[in-house]
């Protein structure tokens, strides 16, 4: 089986530079909707079995646009949500972003991975939920030709997929943060999950 992951289109939270990883009303911008439309055309030739999406509004809106073009229903999958920033949620001030940035840098460097903003989610929490999700899909579809489409978020993809994909490490992910509607394609085999494409790169 294969999974194609994509990051949602550009949202109002991106342009306002606000930490918005739950249910704050930050829809896709006009640019984001166009990105999702363009992606739907790109994916149209591919036959997908299902579409799963993060419950965060910008991801749901992206998935709904894809759903309309691909003629598939959307299933909400909490494992694909953006990582929880706890008390930083809804903030856009320099101090909040400084704290956020430090956690990101530490996690990439293998430091403080049991730590997180108060009330938030650790690096290990992100890895655990993504591992569980991939294991669930491999149990259901692993020996088939099924192709699954998943709409998620930049943070969840760069912290949740490296090393779960056997040929992707954190150094690579750090240098290749997915842009809006970039695609990451992974295939399941006897030795686990293997990345076929990460954005424009082929590991």
C-alpha positions as a LaTeX table, in Angstrom:
\begin{tabular}{lrrr}
\hline
Residue & $x$ (\AA) & $y$ (\AA) & $z$ (\AA) \\
\hline
Unk1 & 0.00 & 0.00 & 0.00 \\
Unk2 & 0.93 & 3.63 & $-0.36$ \\
Unk3 & 0.14 & 6.77 & 1.61 \\
Unk4 & 0.37 & 10.25 & 0.13 \\
Unk5 & 0.63 & 12.90 & 2.82 \\
Unk6 & 0.07 & 16.55 & 2.04 \\
Unk7 & 0.26 & 19.73 & 4.03 \\
Unk8 & $-2.88$ & 21.91 & 4.00 \\
Unk9 & $-3.12$ & 25.06 & 1.89 \\
Unk10 & $-2.08$ & 28.48 & 3.17 \\
Unk11 & $-4.39$ & 29.67 & 5.96 \\
Unk12 & $-5.21$ & 32.92 & 7.71 \\
Unk13 & $-3.15$ & 31.72 & 10.68 \\
Unk14 & $-0.10$ & 31.57 & 8.40 \\
Unk15 & $-0.56$ & 35.10 & 7.08 \\
Unk16 & $-1.39$ & 36.51 & 10.54 \\
Unk17 & 1.51 & 34.53 & 12.04 \\
Unk18 & $-0.59$ & 33.06 & 14.85 \\
Unk19 & $-0.05$ & 29.74 & 16.60 \\
Unk20 & $-3.36$ & 28.09 & 15.71 \\
Unk21 & $-3.26$ & 24.32 & 16.10 \\
Unk22 & $-6.76$ & 23.59 & 17.42 \\
Unk23 & $-10.11$ & 25.00 & 16.35 \\
Unk24 & $-9.54$ & 28.73 & 16.05 \\
Unk25 & $-11.43$ & 30.23 & 13.06 \\
Unk26 & $-8.52$ & 30.53 & 10.63 \\
Unk27 & $-9.76$ & 29.32 & 7.22 \\
Unk28 & $-7.77$ & 28.97 & 4.05 \\
Unk29 & $-6.83$ & 32.19 & 2.30 \\
Unk30 & $-7.66$ & 32.72 & $-1.36$ \\
Unk31 & $-4.11$ & 31.53 & $-2.07$ \\
Unk32 & $-4.70$ & 28.44 & 0.05 \\
Unk33 & $-7.92$ & 27.56 & $-1.73$ \\
Unk34 & $-6.17$ & 27.92 & $-5.08$ \\
Unk35 & $-3.35$ & 25.69 & $-3.83$ \\
Unk36 & $-5.90$ & 23.03 & $-2.87$ \\
Unk37 & $-7.64$ & 23.36 & $-6.25$ \\
Unk38 & $-4.31$ & 22.98 & $-8.05$ \\
Unk39 & $-3.47$ & 19.96 & $-5.93$ \\
Unk40 & $-6.81$ & 18.34 & $-6.75$ \\
Unk41 & $-5.96$ & 18.57 & $-10.46$ \\
Unk42 & $-2.51$ & 17.12 & $-9.84$ \\
Unk43 & $-3.96$ & 14.18 & $-7.91$ \\
Unk44 & $-6.93$ & 13.54 & $-10.20$ \\
Unk45 & $-5.21$ & 10.74 & $-12.21$ \\
Unk46 & $-4.44$ & 8.79 & $-9.00$ \\
Unk47 & $-6.99$ & 6.36 & $-7.60$ \\
Unk48 & $-7.21$ & 6.75 & $-3.84$ \\
Unk49 & $-9.02$ & 4.42 & $-1.48$ \\
Unk50 & $-9.73$ & 6.97 & 1.23 \\
Unk51 & $-9.04$ & 10.53 & 2.35 \\
Unk52 & $-8.10$ & 11.15 & 5.96 \\
Unk53 & $-7.63$ & 14.62 & 7.41 \\
Unk54 & $-6.53$ & 16.39 & 10.54 \\
Unk55 & $-9.50$ & 17.92 & 12.42 \\
Unk56 & $-7.90$ & 21.40 & 12.34 \\
Unk57 & $-10.11$ & 23.69 & 10.17 \\
Unk58 & $-7.48$ & 24.56 & 7.53 \\
Unk59 & $-6.78$ & 20.88 & 6.94 \\
Unk60 & $-10.48$ & 19.98 & 6.82 \\
Unk61 & $-11.13$ & 22.74 & 4.27 \\
Unk62 & $-8.23$ & 21.49 & 2.13 \\
Unk63 & $-9.52$ & 17.92 & 2.36 \\
Unk64 & $-13.04$ & 18.98 & 1.40 \\
Unk65 & $-11.73$ & 20.61 & $-1.78$ \\
Unk66 & $-9.81$ & 17.44 & $-2.61$ \\
Unk67 & $-12.85$ & 15.34 & $-1.76$ \\
Unk68 & $-15.02$ & 17.22 & $-4.20$ \\
Unk69 & $-12.57$ & 16.67 & $-7.03$ \\
Unk70 & $-11.66$ & 13.06 & $-6.21$ \\
Unk71 & $-15.24$ & 11.98 & $-5.38$ \\
Unk72 & $-14.27$ & 10.45 & $-2.05$ \\
Unk73 & $-15.61$ & 11.13 & 1.45 \\
Unk74 & $-13.38$ & 12.62 & 4.12 \\
Unk75 & $-12.62$ & 10.86 & 7.41 \\
Unk76 & $-11.41$ & 12.94 & 10.35 \\
Unk77 & $-8.26$ & 11.39 & 11.85 \\
Unk78 & $-7.01$ & 13.00 & 15.10 \\
Unk79 & $-3.53$ & 11.49 & 14.65 \\
Unk80 & $-2.96$ & 13.87 & 11.71 \\
Unk81 & $-3.62$ & 17.05 & 13.72 \\
Unk82 & $-0.93$ & 19.66 & 14.18 \\
Unk83 & 1.04 & 19.24 & 17.38 \\
Unk84 & $-0.45$ & 20.78 & 20.51 \\
Unk85 & 1.32 & 23.95 & 21.64 \\
Unk86 & $-0.63$ & 24.20 & 24.89 \\
Unk87 & $-0.60$ & 27.67 & 26.41 \\
Unk88 & 0.95 & 29.14 & 23.26 \\
Unk89 & $-2.25$ & 28.44 & 21.30 \\
Unk90 & $-3.78$ & 31.60 & 19.83 \\
Unk91 & $-0.71$ & 33.73 & 20.43 \\
Unk92 & 1.34 & 35.55 & 17.84 \\
Unk93 & 3.59 & 37.69 & 20.00 \\
Unk94 & 7.39 & 37.52 & 19.71 \\
Unk95 & 7.81 & 35.79 & 23.08 \\
Unk96 & 5.41 & 32.98 & 22.11 \\
Unk97 & 7.23 & 32.41 & 18.83 \\
Unk98 & 10.60 & 32.49 & 20.61 \\
Unk99 & 9.44 & 29.70 & 22.93 \\
Unk100 & 7.95 & 27.76 & 20.03 \\
Unk101 & 11.10 & 28.12 & 17.94 \\
Unk102 & 13.31 & 26.88 & 20.77 \\
Unk103 & 11.29 & 23.68 & 21.15 \\
Unk104 & 11.48 & 23.08 & 17.40 \\
Unk105 & 15.25 & 23.56 & 17.35 \\
Unk106 & 15.75 & 21.37 & 20.43 \\
Unk107 & 13.62 & 18.55 & 19.04 \\
Unk108 & 15.52 & 18.58 & 15.75 \\
Unk109 & 18.77 & 18.42 & 17.73 \\
Unk110 & 17.53 & 15.48 & 19.81 \\
Unk111 & 17.18 & 17.61 & 22.94 \\
Unk112 & 14.31 & 18.15 & 25.41 \\
Unk113 & 12.11 & 15.67 & 23.57 \\
Unk114 & 10.17 & 14.94 & 26.76 \\
Unk115 & 9.48 & 18.64 & 27.21 \\
Unk116 & 6.80 & 20.86 & 25.64 \\
Unk117 & 4.99 & 24.17 & 26.23 \\
Unk118 & 2.72 & 23.94 & 29.31 \\
Unk119 & $-0.36$ & 21.93 & 28.41 \\
Unk120 & 1.11 & 20.91 & 25.06 \\
Unk121 & 2.45 & 17.82 & 23.34 \\
Unk122 & 5.98 & 16.43 & 23.41 \\
Unk123 & 8.01 & 15.14 & 20.48 \\
Unk124 & 7.42 & 11.59 & 21.72 \\
Unk125 & 3.65 & 12.18 & 21.80 \\
Unk126 & 3.72 & 13.16 & 18.12 \\
Unk127 & 5.79 & 10.13 & 17.15 \\
Unk128 & 3.58 & 7.77 & 19.14 \\
Unk129 & 0.31 & 8.86 & 17.52 \\
Unk130 & 1.79 & 8.79 & 14.02 \\
Unk131 & 3.30 & 5.35 & 14.62 \\
Unk132 & $-0.06$ & 4.05 & 15.85 \\
Unk133 & $-1.83$ & 5.51 & 12.80 \\
Unk134 & 0.66 & 3.98 & 10.35 \\
Unk135 & 0.46 & 0.62 & 12.11 \\
Unk136 & $-3.33$ & 0.70 & 11.91 \\
Unk137 & $-3.25$ & 1.37 & 8.17 \\
Unk138 & $-0.61$ & $-1.28$ & 7.53 \\
Unk139 & $-2.72$ & $-3.86$ & 9.40 \\
Unk140 & $-5.76$ & $-3.01$ & 7.28 \\
Unk141 & $-4.16$ & $-2.39$ & 3.87 \\
Unk142 & $-0.53$ & $-3.51$ & 4.12 \\
Unk143 & $-0.70$ & $-6.39$ & 1.62 \\
Unk144 & $-2.93$ & $-4.58$ & $-0.89$ \\
Unk145 & $-2.47$ & $-1.96$ & $-3.61$ \\
Unk146 & $-4.56$ & 0.58 & $-1.69$ \\
Unk147 & $-3.48$ & 4.22 & $-1.88$ \\
Unk148 & $-4.49$ & 6.52 & 1.00 \\
Unk149 & $-4.47$ & 10.34 & 0.95 \\
Unk150 & $-3.79$ & 12.16 & 4.25 \\
Unk151 & $-4.05$ & 15.92 & 4.86 \\
Unk152 & $-1.88$ & 17.04 & 7.76 \\
Unk153 & 0.48 & 19.80 & 8.90 \\
Unk154 & 4.11 & 20.81 & 8.55 \\
Unk155 & 5.05 & 20.24 & 12.18 \\
Unk156 & 3.38 & 16.87 & 12.44 \\
Unk157 & 4.97 & 15.68 & 9.21 \\
Unk158 & 8.54 & 16.74 & 10.05 \\
Unk159 & 8.43 & 15.39 & 13.61 \\
Unk160 & 6.06 & 12.46 & 13.08 \\
Unk161 & 7.46 & 10.80 & 9.95 \\
Unk162 & 11.29 & 10.78 & 10.10 \\
Unk163 & 12.67 & 7.43 & 11.26 \\
Unk164 & 9.17 & 5.94 & 11.00 \\
Unk165 & 10.01 & 6.09 & 7.30 \\
Unk166 & 13.11 & 3.94 & 7.12 \\
Unk167 & 15.06 & 6.17 & 4.71 \\
Unk168 & 14.23 & 9.57 & 6.23 \\
Unk169 & 16.08 & 11.07 & 9.20 \\
Unk170 & 15.62 & 14.34 & 11.06 \\
Unk171 & 18.55 & 16.04 & 9.35 \\
Unk172 & 16.82 & 15.50 & 6.01 \\
Unk173 & 13.44 & 16.66 & 7.33 \\
Unk174 & 14.99 & 19.77 & 8.84 \\
Unk175 & 16.37 & 20.78 & 5.46 \\
Unk176 & 13.14 & 19.94 & 3.64 \\
Unk177 & 10.19 & 21.38 & 5.58 \\
Unk178 & 7.07 & 20.71 & 3.46 \\
Unk179 & 5.49 & 23.79 & 1.93 \\
Unk180 & 1.72 & 24.13 & 1.58 \\
Unk181 & 0.26 & 21.23 & $-0.46$ \\
Unk182 & 3.65 & 19.57 & $-0.94$ \\
Unk183 & 3.41 & 15.79 & $-1.19$ \\
Unk184 & 5.18 & 13.06 & 0.76 \\
Unk185 & 4.66 & 9.54 & $-0.62$ \\
Unk186 & 5.39 & 6.46 & 1.48 \\
Unk187 & 5.08 & 2.77 & 0.62 \\
Unk188 & 4.66 & $-0.14$ & 3.00 \\
Unk189 & 6.85 & $-3.19$ & 2.54 \\
Unk190 & 8.19 & $-6.16$ & 4.46 \\
Unk191 & 10.74 & $-3.93$ & 6.22 \\
Unk192 & 8.26 & $-1.19$ & 7.15 \\
Unk193 & 7.54 & 2.18 & 5.57 \\
Unk194 & 9.80 & 3.62 & 2.87 \\
Unk195 & 9.65 & 7.19 & 1.52 \\
Unk196 & 9.34 & 7.36 & $-2.29$ \\
Unk197 & 9.11 & 11.15 & $-2.56$ \\
Unk198 & 9.37 & 14.07 & $-0.16$ \\
Unk199 & 8.25 & 17.22 & $-1.94$ \\
Unk200 & 10.43 & 17.49 & $-5.01$ \\
Unk201 & 13.07 & 15.20 & $-3.48$ \\
Unk202 & 13.43 & 11.46 & $-4.03$ \\
Unk203 & 15.39 & 10.10 & $-1.06$ \\
\hline
\end{tabular}
